[in-house]
Amino acid sequence: MHGQATLDKIAHMAVPRFADWCAIDMLADTNTVQRVAVAHVDPAKLDIARELYRRFPPDADRIAGGGVWNILRTGQPELVEDISDEMLAAAVRDPDHLAALRSLGLRSYIGVPLAVRGRTLGAIAFVTAESGRRYTADDLALAQDLAGRAAVAIENATLLQTLRESDRAKDVFLATLAHELRNPLAPVWNGLTIIKRLPGDVRRVEQMADMIERQVGQLTRLVDDLLDVSRINTGKIELKMQHTNLVAILGSALETSRPHIEAAQHKLSVRFPDVSTDLYADPVRLAQVFSNLLNNAAKYTRQGGSIEVVVDAEPERFVVRIRDNGAGIPSEMLGTVFTLFTQVTHPAERSQGGLGIGLSLVEGLVRLHGGWVEARSEGLGKGSEFIVYLPRTQDGAFHPTQPAENAAARSGPLTRRRVLVVDDNRDSADTLAELLRMMGNEVLVAHDGTVALARAPQFKPDVVLLDIGLPDLSGYEVARQLRRVPGMRQPRLIALTGWGQYEDKRRAAEAGFDDHWTKPVDPSRLQELSRNLRA
């Protein structure tokens, strides 16, 4: 809604000096007009005007040759110097409407568009009655000037309101983000305290280690989701498209979401078609889409509920339906559930956690695959259904890849490597070095770029894991200098950093890095360092 106070003020400024009546109508959408302000010196007549508008809203079929819709469609003003009874009878087609207008004693009328920067926002009408004033061309020019100023004021009020809502959404988001970050941090802290108090209890230490791994994974997914939404919104998401299979993708998503489904004791049913489900897509990103939807279904369905996954193969597309009998969605929210942060409320008002980014991420990733997603629900408490539509690979266009060669590469013998770890965060550097030593590697640690450059020629590393934000030289500059060290066998340079945007990866490649990894790194990737180095 446009700033109501501004609208009321504009209408009342015209009464009674310029008009006996002033009314403002705004476009709600392309087919709907909304009366947002009306003014008259007599409050009793305002009630008459509101009732008249309720019974006879602006309609081109009721009034021929003029009125609000004519102004909105043409963008041109209207001037009727003398409203005669014959004119009313010819223009107004509804007898009851005509009688109501006659009772008001209308004498003269000006209607002008409210337009700013080439966009028509609505229309403002000035009408005389009791005063007997008749409008002239000079009055029309004055009305147009007033309407121009009013349109700017309305737009400014709307922008201010939007800014305030955005500011409030930011505050709620930050409060919710803090809440979501503390959720996994609390058990991590508690688990570490237990390990320190009971270091000799092997079973308890293993339990705490597993729990910490799960919680760190949750933190990582939260950060990754935030970054993915940002990349989608800026057009910088990287899809790794390949020939793949929808059933396999859903299997991966189900495996990821199964712990959430089983923890809530939900009944899960899955139905796949009897035909090929080959398609061209990014399997990791689509698995992310479906695991998000499955996690949502598990989260918002009461204990012991049911979740159903159905895949249909239509001639031109695949349709994946994920249904639950959970909390449902209010009808007024169905059109906005995929909007970023839509589901965020103040943490104290929520029964379920979440940043409201999951469905926005789902919509963005599906859209990038050339598909679309929709939400359906009969209302609160009546369950939800999310439907994903994906274009189907045409017959004969699918050529499956052979994974055997990659699998063989992954299963090769481990080799002892010399690894240089460069990171000014001592805890991060030392724990990473310890992991690499446990995997059989020889490791040297440096906490700034100068030391790394001084020790690299003697150490002759096979791999350098290099942070970007160092206290003396940037990681980019260290990489460039390492590439220029004379007589040193060039190592594999890997940027290991918290910066993971497209621009960061581009800069790393330009500086001479072979790879770009974001923190925290999966230990399996460290294991691969001992198998997949270049010759």
C-alpha positions as CSV (number, residue, x, y, z in Angstrom):
1,M,0.0,0.0,0.0
2,H,1.2,3.5,-0.9
3,G,1.8,5.8,2.1
4,Q,-1.8,6.4,3.3
5,A,-1.0,9.5,5.2
6,T,0.5,11.0,2.0
7,L,-2.6,10.1,-0.1
8,D,-5.1,11.5,2.5
9,K,-3.1,14.7,2.7
10,I,-3.0,15.1,-1.1
11,A,-6.8,14.6,-1.3
12,H,-7.6,17.1,1.5
13,M,-5.3,19.8,0.1
14,A,-7.6,20.2,-2.9
15,V,-10.8,20.6,-0.8
16,P,-12.4,23.0,-0.6
17,R,-10.2,25.6,-2.4
18,F,-9.9,23.8,-5.7
19,A,-12.7,21.2,-5.6
20,D,-15.7,20.1,-3.6
21,W,-14.8,16.5,-4.1
22,C,-11.3,14.9,-4.6
23,A,-10.8,11.2,-5.1
24,I,-7.6,9.2,-5.7
25,D,-7.7,5.8,-7.4
26,M,-4.5,3.7,-7.7
27,L,-3.7,0.7,-9.9
28,A,-3.5,-2.4,-7.7
29,D,-2.6,-4.6,-10.7
30,T,-3.2,-4.4,-14.5
31,N,-6.9,-5.2,-14.1
32,T,-7.8,-3.7,-10.7
33,V,-8.3,-0.2,-9.4
34,Q,-8.5,0.7,-5.7
35,R,-10.0,3.8,-4.2
36,V,-7.3,4.9,-1.7
37,A,-8.5,8.4,-0.7
38,V,-11.5,10.6,-0.9
39,A,-12.2,14.1,0.5
40,H,-15.2,16.4,1.0
41,V,-15.8,19.2,3.5
42,D,-18.9,17.3,4.8
43,P,-18.0,14.0,6.6
44,A,-21.6,12.7,6.0
45,K,-21.1,13.0,2.3
46,L,-17.9,11.0,2.6
47,D,-19.9,8.0,3.8
48,I,-22.2,8.5,0.7
49,A,-19.2,8.5,-1.6
50,R,-17.7,5.4,0.0
51,E,-21.0,3.5,-0.3
52,L,-21.4,4.7,-3.9
53,Y,-17.9,3.4,-4.7
54,R,-18.6,0.1,-3.0
55,R,-21.7,-0.4,-5.1
56,F,-20.4,1.0,-8.4
57,P,-16.6,0.6,-8.6
58,P,-14.8,2.0,-11.7
59,D,-15.9,-0.1,-14.6
60,A,-15.5,0.9,-18.3
61,D,-18.8,-1.0,-19.0
62,R,-20.7,1.3,-16.7
63,I,-19.3,4.6,-17.9
64,A,-18.9,5.2,-21.7
65,G,-16.2,7.4,-23.1
66,G,-14.4,8.5,-20.0
67,G,-13.6,8.0,-16.3
68,V,-10.7,6.4,-14.4
69,W,-10.1,3.5,-16.7
70,N,-9.9,5.8,-19.8
71,I,-7.3,8.0,-18.0
72,L,-5.3,5.0,-16.9
73,R,-5.3,3.4,-20.4
74,T,-4.6,6.5,-22.4
75,G,-2.5,8.5,-19.9
76,Q,-4.4,11.6,-21.0
77,P,-6.3,14.0,-18.7
78,E,-10.1,14.7,-19.0
79,L,-11.9,18.1,-18.6
80,V,-15.7,18.4,-18.4
81,E,-16.5,22.1,-17.9
82,D,-20.3,21.5,-17.4
83,I,-21.7,18.2,-16.3
84,S,-25.2,18.3,-17.8
85,D,-27.9,15.8,-17.0
86,E,-28.0,14.8,-20.6
87,M,-24.3,14.0,-20.5
88,L,-24.7,11.9,-17.4
89,A,-27.6,10.0,-18.9
90,A,-25.6,9.3,-22.1
91,A,-22.4,8.2,-20.2
92,V,-23.7,6.2,-17.2
93,R,-25.4,2.9,-18.3
94,D,-26.6,1.6,-14.9
95,P,-29.9,3.3,-13.8
96,D,-29.1,3.1,-10.1
97,H,-25.7,4.5,-10.6
98,L,-27.1,7.3,-12.6
99,A,-29.6,8.2,-9.9
100,A,-26.9,8.2,-7.2
101,L,-24.7,10.6,-9.3
102,R,-27.7,12.9,-9.9
103,S,-28.3,13.1,-6.1
104,L,-24.8,14.6,-5.6
105,G,-25.4,17.6,-7.9
106,L,-22.1,17.4,-9.8
107,R,-21.2,20.5,-11.9
108,S,-17.7,20.2,-13.3
109,Y,-14.9,17.6,-13.5
110,I,-11.2,17.2,-14.1
111,G,-9.4,13.8,-14.1
112,V,-5.7,13.6,-14.5
113,P,-3.2,10.7,-14.4
114,L,-0.8,10.2,-11.5
115,A,2.4,9.4,-13.5
116,V,6.1,9.5,-12.7
117,R,9.0,8.5,-14.9
118,G,6.7,7.3,-17.7
119,R,4.7,5.0,-15.4
120,T,1.1,5.6,-14.5
121,L,0.4,4.9,-10.8
122,G,-3.3,5.9,-10.8
123,A,-5.6,8.9,-11.3
124,I,-6.9,11.8,-9.3
125,A,-10.3,13.3,-9.8
126,F,-11.5,16.8,-8.9
127,V,-15.2,17.5,-8.9
128,T,-17.3,20.6,-8.1
129,A,-20.9,20.5,-6.9
130,E,-22.2,22.8,-4.1
131,S,-19.7,25.6,-5.0
132,G,-21.0,25.8,-8.6
133,R,-17.5,26.4,-9.9
134,R,-16.8,25.5,-13.5
135,Y,-13.4,24.3,-14.5
136,T,-11.4,25.9,-17.3
137,A,-8.3,25.0,-19.3
138,D,-6.2,27.0,-16.7
139,D,-7.7,24.8,-14.0
140,L,-6.7,21.7,-15.9
141,A,-3.1,22.9,-16.2
142,L,-3.1,23.5,-12.4
143,A,-4.5,20.1,-11.8
144,Q,-1.9,18.5,-14.0
145,D,0.9,20.3,-12.1
146,L,-0.7,19.2,-8.8
147,A,-1.0,15.6,-10.0
148,G,2.7,15.6,-11.1
149,R,3.8,16.7,-7.6
150,A,1.4,14.3,-6.0
151,A,2.8,11.3,-8.1
152,V,6.4,12.1,-6.9
153,A,5.2,12.4,-3.3
154,I,3.4,9.0,-3.6
155,E,6.4,7.3,-5.1
156,N,8.7,8.7,-2.4
157,A,6.3,7.5,0.3
158,T,6.2,4.1,-1.3
159,L,10.0,4.0,-1.5
160,L,10.3,5.0,2.1
161,Q,7.8,2.3,3.2
162,T,9.7,-0.3,1.2
163,L,12.9,0.8,2.8
164,R,11.4,0.5,6.2
165,E,10.1,-3.0,5.5
166,S,13.5,-4.0,4.0
167,D,15.2,-2.6,7.2
168,R,12.8,-4.6,9.4
169,A,13.4,-7.7,7.2
170,K,17.1,-7.2,7.6
171,D,16.8,-7.0,11.4
172,V,14.7,-10.1,11.6
173,F,17.0,-12.0,9.2
174,L,20.1,-11.1,11.3
175,A,18.3,-12.2,14.5
176,T,17.3,-15.4,12.9
177,L,20.7,-16.0,11.4
178,A,22.2,-15.6,14.9
179,H,19.7,-18.0,16.2
180,E,20.4,-20.6,13.5
181,L,24.2,-20.3,14.0
182,R,23.9,-20.7,17.8
183,N,21.8,-23.9,17.4
184,P,24.7,-26.1,16.1
185,L,27.3,-24.1,18.0
186,A,25.8,-25.0,21.4
187,P,26.1,-28.8,21.0
188,V,29.6,-28.4,19.5
189,W,30.7,-26.4,22.6
190,N,29.0,-28.9,24.9
191,G,30.6,-31.9,23.1
192,L,34.0,-30.4,23.3
193,T,33.6,-29.8,27.0
194,I,32.6,-33.4,27.5
195,I,35.6,-34.7,25.6
196,K,37.9,-32.5,27.7
197,R,36.4,-33.8,30.9
198,L,36.3,-37.5,29.8
199,P,39.3,-37.9,27.4
200,G,39.7,-41.6,28.3
201,D,36.1,-42.6,27.6
202,V,36.5,-43.8,24.0
203,R,32.8,-44.6,23.4
204,R,31.8,-41.1,24.7
205,V,34.5,-39.4,22.7
206,E,33.4,-41.1,19.5
207,Q,29.8,-40.2,20.2
208,M,30.7,-36.5,20.7
209,A,32.9,-36.5,17.6
210,D,30.1,-37.9,15.5
211,M,27.8,-35.2,16.9
212,I,30.3,-32.4,16.2
213,E,30.7,-33.6,12.7
214,R,27.0,-33.5,12.1
215,Q,26.6,-30.0,13.6
216,V,29.6,-28.6,11.6
217,G,28.0,-30.1,8.5
218,Q,24.8,-28.2,9.4
219,L,26.7,-25.0,9.8
220,T,28.4,-25.5,6.4
221,R,25.1,-26.2,4.7
222,L,23.7,-23.0,6.1
223,V,26.6,-20.9,4.8
224,D,26.5,-22.7,1.5
225,D,22.8,-22.1,1.1
226,L,23.2,-18.4,1.8
227,L,26.0,-18.1,-0.8
228,D,24.1,-20.1,-3.4
229,V,21.1,-17.8,-3.1
230,S,23.4,-14.8,-3.6
231,R,25.1,-16.5,-6.6
232,I,21.7,-17.2,-8.2
233,N,20.5,-13.7,-7.6
234,T,23.6,-12.2,-9.2
235,G,23.7,-14.7,-12.1
236,K,27.0,-16.3,-10.9
237,I,25.9,-19.8,-10.0
238,E,27.9,-22.5,-11.6
239,L,26.0,-25.5,-12.9
240,K,28.0,-28.6,-13.9
241,M,25.7,-30.0,-16.5
242,Q,26.0,-33.6,-17.5
243,H,24.0,-36.5,-18.7
244,T,22.5,-38.1,-15.6
245,N,19.4,-39.8,-14.3
246,L,16.5,-38.4,-12.3
247,V,16.0,-41.6,-10.3
248,A,19.6,-41.6,-9.2
249,I,19.4,-38.0,-8.2
250,L,16.3,-38.6,-6.1
251,G,18.0,-41.6,-4.6
252,S,20.9,-39.3,-3.5
253,A,18.5,-36.8,-2.1
254,L,16.5,-39.4,-0.2
255,E,19.8,-40.7,1.3
256,T,20.6,-37.2,2.5
257,S,17.2,-36.6,4.0
258,R,16.6,-40.1,5.4
259,P,17.9,-39.3,8.9
260,H,15.5,-36.4,9.2
261,I,12.6,-38.5,8.0
262,E,13.4,-41.5,10.2
263,A,14.0,-39.3,13.3
264,A,10.4,-38.0,13.0
265,Q,9.2,-41.6,12.3
266,H,7.5,-40.5,9.1
267,K,6.2,-43.1,6.6
268,L,7.9,-42.6,3.3
269,S,6.5,-43.9,-0.1
270,V,8.3,-43.5,-3.4
271,R,7.0,-44.2,-6.9
272,F,9.1,-44.0,-10.1
273,P,7.9,-44.4,-13.7
274,D,8.6,-47.6,-15.7
275,V,10.4,-45.5,-18.4
276,S,13.8,-44.0,-18.7
277,T,14.4,-40.9,-16.5
278,D,17.6,-39.7,-18.2
279,L,18.1,-36.0,-18.4
280,Y,20.7,-33.3,-18.8
281,A,21.3,-31.5,-15.5
282,D,23.6,-30.8,-12.6
283,P,23.0,-33.9,-10.4
284,V,24.5,-32.3,-7.3
285,R,22.3,-29.2,-7.6
286,L,19.1,-31.2,-8.3
287,A,19.8,-33.5,-5.4
288,Q,20.1,-30.3,-3.3
289,V,16.7,-29.2,-4.6
290,F,15.0,-32.4,-3.7
291,S,16.7,-32.9,-0.3
292,N,15.6,-29.3,0.6
293,L,12.0,-30.2,-0.2
294,L,12.2,-33.5,1.6
295,N,13.8,-31.9,4.7
296,N,11.0,-29.3,4.7
297,A,8.4,-32.0,4.5
298,A,10.0,-33.9,7.4
299,K,10.3,-30.7,9.4
300,Y,6.8,-29.4,9.0
301,T,5.0,-32.7,9.4
302,R,3.9,-33.9,12.8
303,Q,5.6,-37.0,14.3
304,G,4.6,-40.2,12.5
305,G,3.3,-38.4,9.4
306,S,3.5,-39.4,5.8
307,I,5.7,-38.2,2.9
308,E,5.1,-39.2,-0.7
309,V,7.5,-38.8,-3.6
310,V,5.9,-39.4,-7.1
311,V,7.8,-39.1,-10.4
312,D,5.8,-38.9,-13.7
313,A,7.3,-38.9,-17.1
314,E,5.4,-36.7,-19.6
315,P,6.4,-36.4,-23.3
316,E,8.3,-33.1,-22.8
317,R,9.1,-33.1,-19.1
318,F,9.5,-34.9,-15.8
319,V,7.1,-34.0,-13.0
320,V,8.3,-34.7,-9.4
321,R,5.7,-34.3,-6.6
322,I,6.7,-34.3,-3.0
323,R,3.6,-34.4,-0.8
324,D,3.1,-34.5,3.0
325,N,0.2,-34.4,5.5
326,G,1.9,-31.7,7.7
327,A,1.3,-28.1,8.7
328,G,0.1,-26.9,5.3
329,I,0.4,-23.4,3.9
330,P,-2.1,-20.5,4.2
331,S,-3.7,-19.7,0.9
332,E,-2.4,-16.1,1.0
333,M,1.2,-17.3,1.2
334,L,1.1,-19.8,-1.7
335,G,2.2,-17.1,-4.1
336,T,5.2,-15.9,-2.0
337,V,6.7,-19.0,-0.4
338,F,9.6,-19.0,-2.9
339,T,10.5,-15.4,-2.2
340,L,13.7,-15.0,-0.2
341,F,13.1,-14.8,3.6
342,T,9.3,-15.1,3.2
343,Q,9.0,-17.5,6.1
344,V,11.2,-15.6,8.5
345,T,9.5,-14.3,11.6
346,H,11.0,-13.2,14.9
347,P,12.7,-16.2,16.5
348,A,10.5,-15.8,19.7
349,E,7.4,-16.4,17.5
350,R,8.6,-19.5,15.7
351,S,7.9,-23.1,16.5
352,Q,10.3,-24.2,13.6
353,G,13.7,-22.9,12.7
354,G,14.9,-21.8,9.3
355,L,16.0,-18.7,7.5
356,G,13.4,-18.8,4.7
357,I,16.1,-19.4,2.1
358,G,15.5,-23.0,1.3
359,L,12.6,-22.6,-1.0
360,S,14.1,-19.6,-2.7
361,L,17.2,-21.7,-3.4
362,V,14.9,-24.5,-4.8
363,E,13.1,-22.1,-7.1
364,G,16.4,-20.6,-8.4
365,L,18.1,-23.9,-9.1
366,V,15.1,-25.4,-10.8
367,R,14.7,-22.2,-12.9
368,L,18.4,-22.5,-14.0
369,H,17.6,-26.0,-15.2
370,G,14.9,-24.6,-17.5
371,G,12.1,-25.8,-15.2
372,W,9.8,-24.4,-12.6
373,V,8.3,-25.3,-9.2
374,E,5.0,-24.6,-7.6
375,A,3.4,-25.0,-4.2
376,R,0.0,-26.3,-3.4
377,S,-1.9,-26.6,-0.2
378,E,-5.6,-26.6,0.9
379,G,-4.7,-24.6,4.0
380,L,-3.2,-24.8,7.5
381,G,-3.1,-28.4,8.8
382,K,-4.0,-29.9,5.4
383,G,-0.5,-30.8,4.2
384,S,1.5,-29.4,1.3
385,E,2.6,-30.5,-2.2
386,F,5.6,-29.1,-4.0
387,I,5.8,-29.9,-7.7
388,V,9.0,-29.7,-9.7
389,Y,8.8,-29.6,-13.5
390,L,12.0,-30.4,-15.4
391,P,12.6,-30.6,-19.2
392,R,13.1,-34.1,-20.4
393,T,16.1,-35.2,-22.5
394,Q,14.9,-36.0,-26.0
395,D,15.2,-39.7,-27.2
396,G,18.6,-40.4,-28.6
397,A,20.2,-37.3,-27.0
398,F,21.4,-39.1,-23.9
399,H,24.9,-40.6,-23.8
400,P,25.7,-42.0,-20.4
401,T,29.2,-41.5,-19.0
402,Q,31.3,-44.3,-17.8
403,P,32.4,-43.8,-14.2
404,A,34.7,-46.8,-14.0
405,E,37.8,-44.8,-14.9
406,N,37.1,-42.2,-12.3
407,A,36.4,-44.8,-9.7
408,A,39.7,-46.5,-10.5
409,A,41.6,-43.2,-10.0
410,R,39.9,-42.7,-6.7
411,S,40.9,-46.2,-5.5
412,G,44.6,-46.0,-6.3
413,P,47.3,-46.4,-3.6
414,L,48.1,-43.5,-1.3
415,T,51.4,-41.7,-1.8
416,R,53.3,-39.7,0.8
417,R,53.2,-36.0,-0.2
418,R,55.1,-32.9,1.0
419,V,52.4,-30.3,1.8
420,L,52.9,-26.7,2.7
421,V,50.0,-25.2,4.8
422,V,49.9,-21.4,4.8
423,D,47.3,-19.8,7.1
424,D,47.5,-17.0,9.7
425,N,44.7,-18.7,11.8
426,R,46.9,-20.9,13.9
427,D,44.2,-23.3,15.1
428,S,43.0,-23.8,11.5
429,A,46.6,-24.3,10.2
430,D,47.7,-26.7,13.0
431,T,44.6,-28.9,12.9
432,L,44.8,-29.1,9.1
433,A,48.4,-30.0,9.3
434,E,47.7,-32.7,11.9
435,L,45.0,-34.2,9.6
436,L,47.5,-34.3,6.7
437,R,50.1,-36.0,8.9
438,M,47.6,-38.6,10.0
439,M,47.1,-39.4,6.3
440,G,50.8,-40.1,5.9
441,N,52.0,-36.7,4.5
442,E,55.0,-34.6,5.5
443,V,53.7,-31.1,6.4
444,L,55.2,-27.7,7.0
445,V,53.2,-24.8,8.4
446,A,53.7,-21.1,7.8
447,H,51.5,-18.4,9.3
448,D,52.3,-15.6,6.8
449,G,53.3,-15.2,3.2
450,T,56.9,-14.1,3.8
451,V,57.8,-17.2,5.7
452,A,56.0,-19.4,3.2
453,L,58.1,-17.9,0.3
454,A,61.3,-18.2,2.3
455,R,60.8,-21.9,3.2
456,A,59.2,-23.2,0.1
457,P,62.4,-23.6,-2.0
458,Q,64.1,-25.7,0.6
459,F,60.9,-27.7,1.5
460,K,60.0,-28.3,-2.2
461,P,56.3,-29.0,-1.6
462,D,54.2,-31.2,-3.8
463,V,51.1,-29.2,-2.7
464,V,50.5,-25.8,-1.2
465,L,47.3,-25.1,0.7
466,L,47.3,-21.4,0.8
467,D,44.9,-19.0,2.6
468,I,44.1,-15.8,0.7
469,G,43.7,-13.3,3.6
470,L,47.2,-13.3,5.0
471,P,48.6,-10.5,7.3
472,D,51.5,-9.4,5.1
473,L,51.0,-10.5,1.5
474,S,47.8,-11.6,0.0
475,G,47.5,-15.3,-1.0
476,Y,47.2,-14.1,-4.6
477,E,50.6,-12.4,-4.4
478,V,52.2,-15.4,-2.7
479,A,50.9,-17.7,-5.5
480,R,52.3,-15.4,-8.2
481,Q,55.7,-15.3,-6.5
482,L,55.8,-19.1,-5.9
483,R,55.2,-19.6,-9.6
484,R,58.3,-17.5,-10.3
485,V,60.7,-19.3,-7.9
486,P,63.6,-20.4,-10.2
487,G,64.6,-24.1,-10.1
488,M,61.7,-25.2,-7.9
489,R,59.4,-28.0,-9.1
490,Q,56.1,-26.3,-9.4
491,P,53.6,-27.5,-6.7
492,R,49.9,-27.9,-7.0
493,L,48.5,-24.6,-5.6
494,I,45.2,-24.8,-3.8
495,A,43.5,-21.7,-2.4
496,L,41.9,-22.7,0.9
497,T,39.7,-19.8,2.0
498,G,36.4,-18.6,3.3
499,W,35.9,-16.5,0.1
500,G,34.0,-18.6,-2.4
501,Q,32.3,-16.2,-4.8
502,Y,32.7,-16.4,-8.6
503,E,35.0,-13.3,-8.5
504,D,37.2,-15.0,-5.9
505,K,37.7,-18.1,-8.0
506,R,38.4,-16.0,-11.1
507,R,41.1,-14.0,-9.2
508,A,42.6,-17.3,-7.9
509,A,42.9,-18.8,-11.3
510,E,44.5,-15.6,-12.7
511,A,47.1,-15.7,-9.8
512,G,48.2,-19.2,-10.8
513,F,46.1,-21.4,-8.4
514,D,45.2,-24.9,-9.7
515,D,42.1,-25.2,-7.4
516,H,39.9,-23.1,-5.1
517,W,38.5,-24.8,-2.0
518,T,36.2,-23.1,0.5
519,K,36.6,-23.7,4.3
520,P,35.9,-26.0,6.0
521,V,37.4,-28.6,3.6
522,D,36.0,-32.1,3.6
523,P,38.7,-34.6,4.8
524,S,38.0,-36.8,1.8
525,R,39.3,-34.0,-0.4
526,L,42.6,-34.0,1.6
527,Q,42.8,-37.8,1.1
528,E,42.6,-37.3,-2.6
529,L,45.7,-35.1,-2.5
530,S,47.7,-38.3,-2.1
531,R,46.2,-39.9,-5.2
532,N,45.3,-37.4,-7.8
533,L,48.4,-35.1,-8.1
534,R,49.6,-34.3,-11.6
535,A,52.7,-36.0,-12.7
